[in-house]
């Protein structure tokens, strides 16, 4: 007697793996652009102690500062950090989907 497909079975098979490289690229662009824009906005505000909290990133990102040059450095660091996290999310997701597919 053949087993009938339930809606959950159909949806489960429809879930596909993520392209970790593509997710890393998109996350990297978003991360780099976000840190760049945050730095530029603070530089444009111009004040006596502008960007105190964002300046703390210089402890982790060597060469970063809340300046025009630091915004370019932040663009690179944001892109690398975003890409790393995006790739990790894609990879972990694919591992979980692979394990789930083997279990069923």
Secondary structure, DSSP 8 states (H G I E B T S, - for coil): ------HHHHHHHH-----HHHHHHHHHHHHHHHHHHHHHHHHHH--TTTTHHHHGGGGTSTT--SSHHHHHHHHHHHHHHHHHHHHHHHHHHHHHHHHHHHH-
